[in-house]
Amino acid sequence: MRKLLTIWLAVSFSLSLFSQTATFNITSNGTNAAIDSAIEYTTNIWSQYLNSAVPIKVRINYQSLSSAGPLGITFPNGVKNFPGTPVADVWYPYALANAITGTELNPGELDMEIFINSFFNMYFGTDGNPPAGVYDFVSLLLHEICHGLGFVSLAKVDVNQGSFGELTAADFAPISPSFPFPDLEGKPSIYDVYLWEANSDSLVDTTLFPNPGTALEAAFTGNDVVIRGGDLFSNITPPKIYAPVNFALGSSISHLDEQSFPASDSNSLMTPFLSTSEVEHFPGGITLEILSKLGWPDEISGIKENLNSRFLFYPNPSNGRLYNRSEVNAEVFIYDLLGQLVFQTEITSANRDVILDLMDGIYIAELKTANNLRLFQNILIINDH
């Protein structure tokens, strides 16, 4: 009886943590019922991971940006040096700043505005099964919302000078947000704070990389930028950032490297290119780790874990993926509530992301090292149907 009571209490506590989600207030232009349904599905995906007491206000414009235009573009509305700001003199998207403070710092203003290019054929289903030659709308919108959540650089290259915070509205013409484009004052974004040359130093260290300057331009086009800093990816090889020889505004620096994270990789949502028929309905462990480091409150995996934990279940509840945040190898044991082992696998530094093949239900997840040292134990809820 005591064992069953303990399990019930653990499950009740876990479920209370899962209730800490975020909501989205969406306004749209040029959409229809099918598109609106896909938008709701996409925001519900993000709601599993984010913790914010303030609704995230998004405007989505579905309109033709021509064949030469991007598939999508997002303009985050930003703020710096707000009360209680964690890092001074850097730009935060309002969605993140509001979540950090628990206060709506921009009443009456959007947090982000997204443009999706209707020139291209889109699939608005939510089953992840787009036909050949068609782009998956959910994957595209999931990606664009992530930029608005903070996965975005203020990098620019102009006449052999690289810079942070020198972007203007003219750089994106004729596309522009409905809110005023801010004077960025030469300041980086919170995402930029964690950009490094792989074997060198932080790109926002102005003693090494004057802003603007030729050293930044060389870094932005040197194919050798990673994201790291503090305890962010301190235990694994830092993820490579897209920094090709030819700087592409809006693509370079603001994405994970395409070759390092191809479509077959579970972390490919935030690479710069989406192929037709490609489906990316999960942020991936690396993206979640980055957003968490930028300041999204608590652990954004859907369960409240220690930020130094080396393993991350995501989404939870959902289909139960496990991401290895370190070089540590571990055996994964999944038990049902009667204590019976129902699933076992290994997660390694070479195989960082695994899908747990389980029926819907409530489980106990346990990770152990080869010498039987327990690394992690928690409630896992599978709800994939």
Protein Blocks (a to p, Z undefined) as FASTA:
>chain_A
ZZmmmmmmmmmmmmmmmmmccddddddehiafklmmmmmmmmmmmmmmpccfbdcddddd
dddebjkbcfbdcdddddehiehiabghiacdfklmmmmnopafbghiafbdcdddfkbc
cdfbfnopacehiacfklmmmmmmmmmnopacfbdceehiacehiacfklmocbdcfbdc
ddeklpacfklmmgccfklccfklmklmccddfklmmmmmnopacceehjeoklbccddd
dddfbdcehkgopaccfklmgfklcklmmpcbdcehiacfbgbjklmmmmmmnopgcjfe
hpacdfkbcbdcdddddehpaddfbfbdcddddddfkopafbdcdddfklmbccdddded
ddddddddfkopafbdcdddddfZZ
